[in-house]
């Protein structure tokens, strides 16, 4: 009983002391912010292509190019790169197997060289081998399977290759810097090969043609752009690449990606809605 009385007498005193002790503020939960931007890269100078679902975009930034990897499709959504004469040199084309990309997160499924065996599709580069000949390491990077999608031989050795050569010639012989992005156009349920590598129904490429040292701030409504979508099918080997010209806006509708985000909006409106490019 004495203990109870003592506690009763002390209770008001303890309460008064507690009021005088400053309380620590409640911890504030961090406010979610936007997804972090990928490391600034010359290959993303005109902007990082984005769509409404970032969960299937694993962004990899390499010295030779930047890309978005889709683990469900086991291949790139797009690959972006700059090409000028400084990227060209004496390195020979890599010989041997195409290479799984070990820089992907360990849990991600990835394409393997043998996924293509007997499929009827070739290993189609997005960044061409001849765009990266400054060193053996640069050229080898184009043989990573994160830079490759299944491509019909008639497309790979036909209009797609001829457009690659056209862009190469602009850089090598006409002192141009080309900011390029290429990728596949996929149906809702694409065909797959090997262990699940998705096959695009078409391929797109966007090339913005500038001078060396120029970037997003130098793009004008009159800037040359080369924009194509080519069907991934047999029988197109002899077709001129210029037959497949289209608009950036049309590619945005088909892929869901927004391109050239670092170019001022009014200039985007001008160049994304026109069909333009050199004659083949």
URCOR-V669830 format. One record per helix or strand of 2 or more residues. SS is the DSSP state (alpha for helix, beta for strand). FROM is the first residue (numbers start at 1). LEN is the number of residues. Records with the same first field share a line. If there is no record, write none. Layout:
SS->FROM-LEN ; FROM-LEN
This chain:
alpha->2-19 ; 42-3 ; 54-3 ; 85-3 ; 113-4 ; 129-3 ; 136-6 ; 145-3 ; 153-4 ; 159-15 ; 216-3 ; 241-4 ; 248-8 ; 265-8
beta->58-4 ; 66-5 ; 75-9 ; 122-4 ; 148-4 ; 176-10 ; 192-2 ; 197-2 ; 202-10 ; 224-8
